[in-house]
Amino acid sequence: MKILFASSEAQPLIKTGGLADVAGSLPIALSEMGQDVRLVLPAYPQAVVGAAPLIPVTSLKLPGYSGIIRVLEGRLRGDVPVYLIDAPDLFNRPGNPYADPSGADWSDNAERFALFCQVVSQLSLNRAGLHWRPDLIHCNDWQSGLIPALLAFEHNRPASVFTIHNLAYQGIFNRSTFSRLGLAEKLWRYEGLEFNNSLSFMKGGLAFSDWVTTVSPTYAREILTATLGYGLEGLLQYRADRLQGVLNGVDYTVWDPASDPAIPQHYDATTFHLKKINKSFLQREMGLPEREDALLFGHIGRLVEQKGVDLIMQILPGMLKFPHVQLVILGSGDPELERFLCQECGKHPDRIAAVIGYNEGLAHRIEAGCDLFLMPSRYEPCGLNQLYSLRYGTVPVVHRTGGLSDTVINATPRNLLVGSATGFVFDRPDVDSLWRTVNIAVDLYGRPKAWWHKLAVNGMHQDFSWNSSARQYMEIYQKAINNPALNPLAGALLP
């Protein structure tokens, strides 16, 4: 099968979130299954450097864009081709893919990603000089949401799958933007791209793709509700027979304590006792007292309300009453949460340590060195850090939502006795629930070590590799090819 995988970011070329991990891993897993899969993303400066050497393979012009757009080809690990869409005035910028160095969204994001979608549409129709036509195009999040809509009226279009990584980010722009982008007027209907009198890139993917997926079975159910549907729950309910949740996988060539080059001491489930060496190293690195008896909590992620970081901040006074508890945090986000965290580090330098920002190597060492990983997200479509934590024997503490619910088995007395428990799970995203669960974890850590060893090692034995997820995607791809969806505008445009 020939598959074109469209994404706005991909690890290791450029990353702001979990989408990059998926786009950097799933195509490789599909390629290893014998599929002809190719990745396409914008030519950001970091991506150009990371994908080097690059070869210009074709160029094209589009109506409404004055420049010449080049397509550059490089390679991902596993010899997977990657195409970078080179429109320098739109993509050759500092900052991350979506925002300038100050954190403000680029004012022309609609133009940037509309052009990306237009170019990818031409590639998928074999109209860009690549002499390669995919059987299916896999689009991801709002930045590629226009692609299925642009292809909707093409008779020889490839099949399309659209994956929701986070429905909260929808790519919504005003009516004048729709006109400015030169999109076909027939797309401006409530069955099409119009959403509350605005243009929605996300809705394009949801309404026009042959199949819709999201990144966990539980999240697929949650987005059918008003709470997490963000106004699109009605459309998703209508398309529920073509909506499926597929758990993201983990690239164990990157995230495995037995071979991780970023950690000082390798270990696996049979040598779990060596994990304590990583704990000591992390304590030194973060300026905390080296205490083998310390219960070291960790957290990595955006410092925002969605991730429940405010809940962690609110239970800090209680956590610090346990004399052996330490906390390490890596992340950035809400300036107020950043300031509060830095203040707490200053007040308790022997108990709390934080790095504002992101460092990939440190993220690996936190996973390897901590005893527990806090992940109290209010919602979490899939989540990856709990999967990394399981493999590293760092017991996750999670809210029962989205992919967290699908991947962590609560340490109830029964589950501990039968050996199925892998972490601690609480049902409500509030301070009391998190605090009660942390107390349960602290209590278990204080019991004979065999209990904790069994819990942590059981997590290490879980398999969330991409193999299973890739097989599920292949089944979905085949269904999309064999049974294409009706154009939602076909009936609406009849006289």
N, C-alpha and C positions, 0 to 999 in steps of 0.2 A: 504494500500500500504506500502511496506517495502522500506525505503529510506536510503541510506548511504550518508552522507553529508561530503565531504572532503574539508578541509581548512587548510591553514598554520597558521591561528590565529583565535581566538574566544574570545570575551568578555564574562565573566570577567576574563578568564584565562590568556590571553596575547593579547595585542593590540598594533598595530602601525598605523592603519588607519581604514577606513570605512568597509573593509572586515571583521574585527573582530566584528563589530556591527551587520553585517548581519548574520555571522555564529553563533553568540550568541543569535540571536532572531528568525530568520526564522525557524530553527528546532523546537523551542518551539512552535511557532504559528502552524506549521504543526502537531505537537503532539497533541495540543489542538483540532485540527480538527479530531482526531482519527487515525492519521497515525502512523505507527511504524517507527520512524525516529531515526537514531543514528549518532552522530558526530564523526569524526576521525581527529586527528591532531598530529603533533610530540610532544614528551614528553620533551618540554623545562622545565628548572627548575621552572619557574614561573607557568607553567601549572600544573606541578606535585603538587606544593603546593596548587594551587587554586582548583584543582579537588579532593583533599584528602577528605575522605579516598579512596585509590585506591586498587583494587584487581587484581593481575595478572591472566588473564583468558586464555592465550595461549602463545605459543612461536613458532618461526619458523626460519629456515635458508634459505638464498638466495644464489644462485650462485654468486661468486665474492665478497661476504662479509663474513669475517672470523668469526664474532661474532654471538651470538644468539640474536635475536630480540624478545623482549617481547611486548605483548599487555596488557596494563593496563586499567582497566575499572573504571570509576567514574560516577558522575551524575551532569548534569546541573540543573538549576532551572526548575521545572515542571517535574522532574524525567526523563529527557531525558538522555539516556546513552551516555557517551563520551569515546571513545577509544583513548589512548595515545600510540603512536608508540615509544617504548623505545629502541633506539640505542645510548647508552651514548656517544660514541666517536664522534657522529655526531650532537647530539642535546643537550647534557648536557654541555652548554657553557654560559658564561656571554654575555651581550649584547642583542640585539633584535633578532628576528628570522632570520634576513638576514645579519646582520652586526655585527662586533665586537664593543667593547666599544668605539673605536676611530671613528666609523662611516664607516669604510671600509668594503665592502662586504666580507663575508667569501670566501676564495679562493676555497673551495670545495663545494660551493652551488649546483653545478650540481650533485655531488655525493649525497649530503644530500637529495635533493628533488627527485632525481631519485629513491633512495631507498624508500622514503616515497611513491612514486607512485607505486613502485613494490609491497610493502606490502599491500597497499590499493587495488590493483588489485587482490591480492590473497584473501583478505577478501571478496571482492565483488563476487568472484567465489566460495566462501565457501570452500577454500582450506587451511584455517589457523586454523581450529579446533574450530571455534565459533559456528558451527552448525546453521548458520543463513545465508540466501542468500537474498540479496536485489533484489527488482524488478527494482530498478533504482539507479544509483549513480550520485550525483550532485557534480561536480568539480568546483573549483573557482580559477581563475587567473593562471598564468604560473606555480606556484609551484605544481599544481596538473594536469597540462596540458598533461603530458605523459599518464595518466590513460586511456583515451579513445583510444589512439594509442596502448597501451599494450593489451587492450581488443579486438582490432579490428578483430583478427583472431581466437577468441574463439567462438565456435558455440553456447554455452549456456550462453553467456555474458548477464549481465543486460543492460537495456537501459541506456543511458547517456545524461546528460545535462551539458553544460559548460557555466559558467557565466564569462563575462569580467567585471571586476571592474575598470581596468585602462589599456587600450591597450598600453600605452607608456612603460610599464614594461613587457618585453616579454620573459625573461629567455633565452637569446641568448648566445651560447657557440661555440667554434671552432670545426672543423671537428674531431680533435684528441680526443676531449671530447666524441663525439658520439661513437668512437671506444672503448675508455676506459670504458665507461659505459656498454659495452656488449650488446647494443641494436641490435635487429635483423637488418641485413644489408638491408633487403627489405624495411625498413622504411626510408632509406636514398634515397628519391626521392623527386622531387619538388612537387608531389602530397601528400607527407608525411611530414617528419620532417625537410627536408632540406629547408633552407631559405637563399638565397644569399651565398651559400656555407658554411653556418653555421647551427648549431643545434638550433631549436627554440622550446622550451617547449610550448609556447603559441600556436604555429601553430598546435601542436598535438591536443590540445583541440578544436581548430576551425575546423580542417579538419576531425576529426574522430568522434566527438560527434554526437548524433542523433538530438540534438537541441542546438542552441546557444542562450543565452540570454545576455543582458546587463542591466544596472541598471537605465535606464530611456528611454522613447520613443525617445526623442530628440537625446540622445547620440547614440542610435541605428542607426539613420539616419546620424549623423555626422561621424561615423567611416566608412561609405561607401565612404567617400571623401579622396582625397590625403592629405588634411590638417591634419586630425585626424586619418587616417587609418594606418599611420606609416609603409607603404609598404605592409600591409595586406588587403588593401581595395579591391583588385581584388578577393581574396579568399572570403571575406565577401560578396561582390556583388554576387558571384557565389552561396553562401549559403543563400542569402537574404530571400528565401522562408521558411527557418528554423531559422531565426534570429528575435528575439522579444525583445523589451525593456520593462522591468517591474520595476516600481519605487520601490526603497527601502522603507521600512516602518520605523516607530519609535516605540520603546518599551516604551509605556506610563506608564508602571509600574516603569520605571527608570527616564524618562524625563517628569515630570508633576509638574508644580508649586503648585498644590493643595496638593501634598503629598511628595515633594522632601525633603529628610532628610538633604541634603547638604546646603539648603538655610535657612536664619533666619526667614523669614516670608512667610507663605503659602498664596496663592491667586489663584483666577480663573477669568473667564471672568466677573463674577458678582461682584467681589471684586477687580477690577483692581487697584483701588486707593491705595491698600495696597502694590503694587509693589514698591512704592517710599521708603518703609522701606528697601527693599533689595538694592536699589540704595545707600542709605546712608551708609549701612553696607559695600558695595563694595568700596565706596569712602574711608572709613576709612581703610579697609583692604589693599588697594593699596596705601595709603599715599596721597590721593588727598583731597583737601578741600571739606568738606561736603556742597554741594549747591544743594538744591532741584530744582532750576531753571536751573542748568547745563544741557546741552544736551550731554549725555554720550554715546559715540560710543564704540563699542567693536569689537575685532577680535580674533578668536581662530584658530590655524592651523599651518601647516608647513610654515616657513618663507622662501619661495622659489618663483621663478618667476611665476610658474604655478598658484599659488594662488593669484597672483596680489599684493603681499605685497609691491613690489617696487612702484606700482602705489599709494598705501596709503602713502608711504614715500614721494613721490613727491608732494602730495597735502597737506602735513602737514603744510607748511608755510601759505597756504591759510586758512586751518582750524583754525589755531591759531589766525587768525585775528578776528574770532568771539570770543568775550570775554567770552562767556558762554560755549564754547565747551571743552569737556574733552575726552581723549582716553585711553582705556585699551586694552592691547594686551597680549595674552598668546600663546607661541609657541617657536619653535626652528627650525634651518635649516641652511641656507646659513650664514657662519661666517661673511661675509661682511654686510649682512642685520642685523644680530644680533648686530654687533658693532655700526652700524649707529643708530639703535633703542636705544641702551643703551646711546649713546651720546645725542640723542634728549631728553631722559628722564632726563639726567643730566642738560641739558640746561633749560628744562621746567618742573621741578618737580611738579608744581601745576597744570599742564595741561595733562601730558602724564605719564602713568605708565605701566611697562611691567614686566612680569616674563618669563625668558628664560627657556624653559622646558615644562613639561606638568603636570598638577595636576587636577585630575578628579573633586574634590570638587570645586576648583576654577572655572573650566569650567562651572559648574552648576550655580555658583554665578554670573559669568559674564553674562550668559544668563538671569538670573533673575533680575540683577541690571541695565543693560544697557537699553538705549532708542532705540538705533539703532545698527544693526550688519552689519559690512562691509564684503562683500564677493565678491570681484572683480576678481574672478578666470578667467584666460584666457580660460581654459576649465575645466569642472567639470562633470564627468560622471553622478553622482547623486547629491552628497552633502548631508550632514545630518544636519550641523549646521543651515542652513536656516530653516529646519523643526523644530529643537529645538527652534529656535528664534520665529517662528510663534506661537508655543504653549505657550511660555513664554511672549508673547506680546511685544517682542523686534523686532522692524520693520526691516526686512532685506533690504539691498542695494546690488543688485546682477547684474552681467553681464548676458545677455541673452544667455546662453549656457547650454547644457546638462540638467541635472535635475533641475538646477536653473530656466531655462525657463519653465519647466513643473510644477513648484510648487509655483512660486511667481507671483501674478497678479499686474501689474504696477499701481501705483497711478496716473493715468491720471485724468484730471478733470471729465470726464464722469464716470470712474470707481469709483471715490470718491463719486460722486453724487448718483450712483445706489447702492453703498455699496458693490462692489465686490473687491475693491483694498485690497491687503495685504502687499505690499511693494513697493520698488522703483527699477526699472529695466532699465539698459542702454544697448545699442546695440553694442558698440565697446569697446574692452578692451584697452582703452588708457586713458591718464591722463585727457584730455579735457572732455571726456564723463563721467568719474567718478566725476570730479569736478563739472560739471553742475548738475549731479544728487544729489550730496551732498548739493549743494545750494538749490535745490528744496526741499529736506528733511528739511533743516534748516528753510526755509521759512514756510513750513507747520507746523513745530513745534512751530513757533512763532505766529500762528493764534490762534483763540479761541480754548480752550482745547478739545472741543467736536469733532473737526475734527480729532485730533490725537488719541483721545480715540476710535473713531469709527474705524479708520484704524488698530490700535493695537488689539482691541478686535475681529475684523473680522478675523484677523490671528489666534487668539486663538481658534476660532470656527472650523478651518479647521481640517479634520480628515485624517491623514496619518499613521494610525495604520497598523500593519502587516496583519490584517485580509484580506483586499482586495488583497494585494500582494500575500499572501499565496494561496488564491483561484486561482489567475492567474497562479501561479506555478503549482498547482495541475492539471490545464487544460493542461499546457505544458507537465508535466510528462506523462499524459495519452496519449497525441499525440506521445511522444517519444516512449512509450511502444507499442502503436498500430501500429505505422508506422516507424520502424527503418530505419535509413539512410543506403544507400549503402556504403560499404567500398571503399574509394576513390582510393585504390590501387588494387582493384579487377581486373579491366580491364588492368591496367598498368603491372600486373605481368603475364598476359597471354602470352604464347609462340608466 
